[in-house]
Every structure is written in C-alpha cells, then in structure tokens.
Amino acid sequence: MEQNFKPPTICPECKSRVEEYKGISQKTGKRYHFWKCVNPQCGWIWNAPTKSELNHQEIMKYLKAIYKKQLEIETLLKEKTEKEKQEIKN
C-alpha cells in the first residue's frame, strides 16, 4: 500500500530537527513508528498514520471528488432548466 503522507522534518513547536523512530518494543513486543523532536525540552511527537487511517483518507478524497462532481452536474442542470424555461416563455 502506498503511503501518501509526508512526515515533518522540522518541529512545528521549537523548529528543531525531527528524527524517525521505529522498531519493536522490548516490553510489549509491539511495533512502533513515530517522529520525535530531538530537543529534550520540547517532546513533540508525530505518529505515522495507520493503514485504516490511510484508507479513511483515500475514501474521503474520493467522496470529496464525487461531491464536487455532483455540484457541477446540479449547476449544469439548473442552468439547462432555466434556459428551457426562458425558451418556453419566448
């Protein structure tokens, strides 16, 4: 699956460098993947989106495109019906 996100390279809080951390937790055995500010006083963290979040983003992108197309069609139909009404009056 293509990941369509771009992690930050500079911390939005303190403008320090951001580093990627990933691996497997020794305590729980679960995988982790996040980006963290290198400034110890800042502590800003950005987590990588999960597959379900990425799927949700893709779905929302398609729904927005469909909605936009629907608005275009409704506008065209409205214009067409207004022209037809004017032609009937003439």
DONULUM-177310 format. One record per residue: residue number from 1; residue in one letter; chain; z, y, x of N, C-alpha, C, O in turn. Coordinates in pm, 1 decimal. Layout:
BEGIN
KOLPA   pos   code   unit        n_w        n_v        n_u       ca_w       ca_v       ca_u        c_w        c_v        c_u        o_w        o_v        o_u
KOLPA   NUM      A      A          Z          Y          X          Z          Y          X          Z          Y          X          Z          Y          X
...
//
This chain:
BEGIN
KOLPA   pos   code   unit        n_w        n_v        n_u       ca_w       ca_v       ca_u        c_w        c_v        c_u        o_w        o_v        o_u
KOLPA     1      M      A        0.0     -118.8       84.2        0.0        0.0        0.0        0.0      123.9       87.9       77.1      134.6      183.2
KOLPA     2      E      A      -86.3      215.5       54.4      -96.1      339.7      132.0       20.6      431.1       97.0       49.9      453.6      -20.5
KOLPA     3      Q      A       86.2      482.9      198.4      195.7      575.7      175.1      140.3      717.2      179.9       90.3      762.5      282.9
KOLPA     4      N      A      150.0      785.8       67.4       90.8      918.5       57.6      197.3     1027.4       64.1      199.6     1117.2      -20.0
KOLPA     5      F      A      283.8     1019.8      161.8      383.8     1122.1      181.5      384.6     1159.1      328.3      340.9     1082.2      413.9
KOLPA     6      K      A      434.3     1276.4      355.4      440.6     1321.3      493.7      583.9     1366.1      521.7      630.4     1464.5      464.3
KOLPA     7      P      A      653.6     1294.7      609.2      790.8     1333.4      640.0      794.8     1465.3      717.1      701.9     1497.0      791.5
KOLPA     8      P      A      901.6     1541.3      699.3      912.4     1668.3      771.3      933.8     1646.6      920.5      993.0     1546.5      960.9
KOLPA     9      T      A      886.4     1738.8     1001.8      908.0     1731.4     1146.7     1011.3     1833.5     1191.4     1067.5     1823.1     1300.5
KOLPA    10      I      A     1035.9     1932.9     1105.7     1135.1     2036.3     1135.3     1232.1     2043.6     1017.9     1190.8     2043.6      901.9
KOLPA    11      C      A     1360.5     2049.9     1048.8     1465.5     2054.2      946.8     1453.8     2182.4      863.6     1448.6     2291.9      919.6
KOLPA    12      P      A     1449.7     2169.7      730.8     1441.9     2289.1      646.9     1572.3     2369.1      645.5     1572.4     2485.9      606.7
KOLPA    13      E      A     1682.0     2308.0      686.9     1811.6     2375.5      685.9     1833.6     2461.5      811.1     1863.9     2580.5      801.9
KOLPA    14      C      A     1817.4     2397.9      929.7     1852.6     2468.7     1054.2     1735.0     2484.7     1150.6     1751.8     2540.7     1258.9
KOLPA    15      K      A     1617.4     2436.8     1113.3     1493.9     2448.3     1193.2     1497.8     2367.9     1323.2     1421.3     2396.8     1415.2
KOLPA    16      S      A     1585.9     2267.4     1332.5     1588.2     2177.8     1448.6     1485.4     2067.2     1428.5     1420.4     2059.5     1324.2
KOLPA    17      R      A     1471.6     1983.0     1528.0     1377.7     1871.3     1523.9     1432.0     1762.4     1430.4     1553.3     1744.8     1418.9
KOLPA    18      V      A     1340.9     1689.3     1363.5     1377.8     1578.8     1274.9     1326.8     1450.0     1338.4     1211.9     1442.7     1381.8
KOLPA    19      E      A     1413.4     1347.6     1343.8     1375.4     1217.9     1401.9     1378.6     1109.9     1295.2     1456.3     1115.8     1199.8
KOLPA    20      E      A     1291.9     1011.0     1314.0     1283.5      898.0     1221.6     1378.4      786.9     1266.3     1387.5      755.4     1384.9
KOLPA    21      Y      A     1448.2      728.8     1170.4     1537.3      616.2     1196.9     1500.3      503.7     1101.8     1490.9      524.8      980.9
KOLPA    22      K      A     1479.1      383.3     1156.3     1455.7      267.6     1072.0     1500.9      142.5     1143.8     1499.6      134.7     1266.6
KOLPA    23      G      A     1540.3       46.5     1065.5     1588.8      -78.4     1122.0     1659.1     -161.2     1016.4     1633.4     -146.5      896.9
KOLPA    24      I      A     1748.3     -248.4     1061.3     1824.2     -334.5      972.9     1972.3     -312.5     1000.9     2016.2     -316.9     1115.9
KOLPA    25      S      A     2048.7     -288.7      894.8     2191.9     -264.5      909.1     2261.4     -389.9      960.4     2237.2     -499.8      910.5
KOLPA    26      Q      A     2347.8     -373.3     1060.2     2422.3     -487.5     1113.1     2530.4     -532.6     1015.1     2565.2     -650.7     1011.3
KOLPA    27      K      A     2583.3     -440.1      936.6     2689.1     -475.3      841.6     2635.9     -546.3      718.0     2688.7     -650.2      678.3
KOLPA    28      T      A     2530.5     -490.2      656.3     2481.9     -543.9      529.0     2355.3     -627.3      542.1     2324.8     -707.0      453.3
KOLPA    29      G      A     2281.4     -610.4      650.6     2155.8     -682.5      668.7     2039.4     -619.6      592.9     1929.2     -674.4      592.1
KOLPA    30      K      A     2063.0     -504.9      529.3     1956.7     -437.0      454.4     1877.4     -345.2      546.6     1928.3     -291.7      645.0
KOLPA    31      R      A     1750.1     -329.6      510.3     1663.7     -238.3      586.3     1696.6      -93.6      550.5     1737.5      -64.0      438.3
KOLPA    32      Y      A     1678.3       -4.8      646.8     1692.2      138.1      621.1     1577.0      211.3      686.1     1520.1      165.6      785.2
KOLPA    33      H      A     1543.4      325.7      628.6     1432.4      407.1      679.1     1455.0      550.4      630.5     1446.2      577.7      510.8
KOLPA    34      F      A     1484.1      641.6      723.3     1507.5      780.7      685.4     1478.1      871.2      803.6     1461.9      824.9      916.5
KOLPA    35      W      A     1471.5     1000.9      776.3     1452.3     1102.7      879.1     1576.7     1189.5      878.6     1627.6     1226.3      772.7
KOLPA    36      K      A     1625.5     1222.2      998.0     1751.1     1295.5     1009.3     1736.1     1408.4     1111.1     1666.8     1395.5     1212.0
KOLPA    37      C      A     1802.6     1517.9     1081.4     1805.4     1632.5     1172.2     1885.6     1593.2     1297.2     1989.0     1527.3     1286.7
KOLPA    38      V      A     1837.3     1634.0     1415.1     1906.8     1599.9     1539.2     2029.1     1688.1     1563.6     2111.5     1655.9     1649.2
KOLPA    39      N      A     2042.4     1797.9     1490.5     2156.5     1887.3     1504.8     2279.3     1822.1     1439.1     2278.7     1802.2     1317.6
KOLPA    40      P      A     2384.7     1788.0     1515.6     2500.6     1719.8     1456.7     2577.7     1805.7     1355.8     2644.8     1751.5     1267.9
KOLPA    41      Q      A     2569.3     1937.2     1367.0     2638.1     2022.7     1270.5     2564.1     2029.4     1136.3     2624.7     2061.3     1033.9
KOLPA    42      C      A     2437.0     2000.3     1136.2     2355.5     2012.3     1014.7     2369.7     1888.3      926.1     2418.4     1898.6      813.6
KOLPA    43      G      A     2328.7     1773.7      974.3     2339.3     1649.9      898.7     2237.9     1633.5      786.7     2258.8     1550.6      698.2
KOLPA    44      W      A     2127.3     1710.2      787.1     2024.6     1699.3      684.1     1953.5     1565.5      695.9     1919.5     1523.5      806.5
KOLPA    45      I      A     1930.0     1496.8      582.0     1864.1     1365.8      579.8     1755.8     1365.5      473.0     1774.3     1420.4      364.4
KOLPA    46      W      A     1641.6     1302.7      504.9     1532.7     1283.2      409.8     1499.2     1135.2      408.0     1461.0     1079.1      510.8
KOLPA    47      N      A     1512.8     1070.9      292.2     1483.9      927.9      278.6     1338.0      905.8      247.2     1276.3      984.7      175.6
KOLPA    48      A      A     1282.6      798.4      300.9     1145.4      760.7      269.6     1138.9      715.8      124.5     1229.3      646.4       78.2
KOLPA    49      P      A     1033.7      753.8       51.2     1021.2      708.5      -86.9     1006.4      556.6      -93.2      945.9      495.4       -5.1
KOLPA    50      T      A     1061.6      497.5     -197.2     1046.5      353.2     -217.6      910.1      325.4     -279.4      840.9      417.8     -322.1
KOLPA    51      K      A      871.4      198.3     -284.2      743.0      162.4     -344.4      737.5      202.0     -490.8      633.5      246.8     -539.2
KOLPA    52      S      A      849.3      186.0     -562.3      849.1      224.0     -703.8      832.5      374.8     -719.8      766.1      420.1     -813.0
KOLPA    53      E      A      892.2      453.0     -629.6      874.8      598.7     -635.1      730.4      636.7     -605.7      675.4      726.6     -669.5
KOLPA    54      L      A      668.2      568.3     -508.8      528.4      595.7     -477.2      439.4      558.4     -595.1      345.3      630.8     -627.4
KOLPA    55      N      A      469.3      443.8     -660.7      392.2      404.7     -778.5      407.5      509.6     -888.5      310.5      543.6     -956.2
KOLPA    56      H      A      528.6      560.3     -905.9      554.0      663.1    -1006.7      473.4      789.0     -975.2      417.8      851.1    -1065.7
KOLPA    57      Q      A      466.8      826.5     -849.0      389.9      944.4     -809.2      241.1      924.8     -840.2      174.5     1016.9     -887.5
KOLPA    58      E      A      189.3      804.0     -813.3       49.0      775.1     -842.1       22.4      782.5     -992.2      -77.8      839.8    -1035.1
KOLPA    59      I      A      111.9      724.7    -1071.6       96.2      727.3    -1216.4       97.1      870.9    -1267.0       14.5      908.4    -1350.2
KOLPA    60      M      A      190.8      951.4    -1216.6      198.7     1090.6    -1259.8       72.4     1167.6    -1222.0       27.1     1253.7    -1297.5
KOLPA    61      K      A       15.3     1136.8    -1104.8     -107.7     1203.5    -1061.8     -221.1     1172.5    -1160.0     -295.0     1262.5    -1199.8
KOLPA    62      Y      A     -235.1     1044.5    -1199.3     -340.0     1005.9    -1292.7     -315.8     1065.5    -1431.2     -410.3     1109.2    -1497.0
KOLPA    63      L      A     -189.6     1067.8    -1476.2     -159.3     1125.9    -1606.8     -191.6     1275.1    -1610.1     -243.2     1325.8    -1709.7
KOLPA    64      K      A     -161.1     1345.2    -1500.5     -193.0     1487.9    -1494.0     -344.1     1509.2    -1499.2     -391.4     1602.5    -1564.1
KOLPA    65      A      A     -420.2     1422.8    -1430.8     -565.7     1435.3    -1431.5     -620.3     1408.7    -1572.0     -710.9     1478.3    -1617.7
KOLPA    66      I      A     -565.2     1308.4    -1640.0     -608.8     1277.4    -1776.9     -575.9     1393.6    -1870.2     -658.6     1432.3    -1952.8
KOLPA    67      Y      A     -456.4     1449.1    -1857.5     -415.7     1561.3    -1942.0     -507.7     1681.2    -1919.6     -547.6     1748.1    -2015.0
KOLPA    68      K      A     -541.0     1708.1    -1794.3     -630.1     1819.9    -1761.9     -767.0     1798.4    -1826.4     -824.8     1891.2    -1882.9
KOLPA    69      K      A     -818.6     1675.5    -1817.7     -947.9     1643.0    -1876.5     -942.1     1656.7    -2028.5    -1036.8     1705.1    -2090.5
KOLPA    70      Q      A     -830.3     1613.8    -2088.4     -812.8     1626.0    -2232.4     -816.2     1772.5    -2275.6     -878.3     1805.8    -2376.6
KOLPA    71      L      A     -750.3     1859.5    -2200.4     -752.0     2002.8    -2232.5     -893.7     2059.4    -2223.0     -934.0     2141.2    -2305.8
KOLPA    72      E      A     -969.2     2015.6    -2121.9    -1108.1     2061.4    -2107.9    -1191.3     2019.0    -2228.4    -1269.1     2098.2    -2281.5
KOLPA    73      I      A    -1174.7     1893.5    -2271.7    -1250.3     1842.0    -2386.1    -1213.0     1916.9    -2513.4    -1300.0     1953.7    -2592.4
KOLPA    74      E      A    -1081.8     1939.6    -2533.2    -1037.4     2013.5    -2651.6    -1094.9     2154.6    -2653.2    -1133.6     2204.3    -2759.0
KOLPA    75      T      A    -1100.8     2219.4    -2538.0    -1157.3     2354.0    -2528.7    -1305.6     2352.1    -2563.7    -1353.5     2437.9    -2637.9
KOLPA    76      L      A    -1378.3     2253.9    -2510.0    -1521.6     2243.3    -2539.9    -1544.9     2217.1    -2688.9    -1634.6     2276.1    -2749.0
KOLPA    77      L      A    -1464.6     2129.1    -2748.2    -1479.5     2100.5    -2890.5    -1449.8     2223.1    -2976.2    -1518.2     2249.0    -3075.2
KOLPA    78      K      A    -1348.2     2297.4    -2937.4    -1311.2     2418.1    -3011.6    -1425.3     2519.5    -3005.5    -1460.3     2580.7    -3106.5
KOLPA    79      E      A    -1483.4     2537.0    -2885.6    -1595.4     2629.7    -2869.9    -1714.3     2584.3    -2953.5    -1782.4     2665.8    -3015.7
KOLPA    80      K      A    -1738.8     2453.0    -2954.6    -1852.7     2398.9    -3028.6    -1833.6     2420.0    -3178.5    -1927.0     2460.3    -3247.9
KOLPA    81      T      A    -1714.2     2393.3    -3227.9    -1690.6     2411.0    -3371.7    -1697.8     2557.9    -3410.4    -1744.4     2589.2    -3520.0
KOLPA    82      E      A    -1653.3     2649.4    -3324.2    -1664.2     2791.9    -3354.0    -1810.2     2835.5    -3359.1    -1847.7     2916.6    -3443.7
KOLPA    83      K      A    -1892.9     2782.3    -3268.9    -2036.5     2814.4    -3270.1    -2101.4     2761.1    -3397.2    -2184.5     2828.4    -3458.1
KOLPA    84      E      A    -2062.7     2638.6    -3437.3    -2119.0     2579.1    -3559.2    -2078.4     2659.8    -3681.3    -2159.8     2677.5    -3772.0
KOLPA    85      K      A    -1957.2     2708.7    -3686.8    -1911.6     2791.1    -3798.3    -1993.0     2919.8    -3806.1    -2031.4     2964.1    -3914.3
KOLPA    86      Q      A    -2018.6     2979.0    -3689.5    -2097.7     3102.8    -3686.3    -2241.0     3077.7    -3731.6    -2300.6     3160.6    -3800.4
KOLPA    87      E      A    -2296.8     2961.3    -3692.1    -2434.3     2928.5    -3731.8    -2443.1     2907.4    -3883.2    -2542.4     2944.9    -3945.5
KOLPA    88      I      A    -2340.8     2848.3    -3941.4    -2339.4     2824.2    -4086.5    -2333.7     2957.9    -4159.9    -2400.6     2976.1    -4261.6
KOLPA    89      K      A    -2253.6     3051.8    -4108.1    -2242.4     3182.9    -4171.8    -2374.2     3260.0    -4166.9    -2405.2     3336.6    -4258.2
KOLPA    90      N      A    -2451.4     3239.7    -4060.6    -2578.4     3312.1    -4044.1    -2685.1     3247.3    -4122.1    -2799.1     3293.6    -4120.9
//
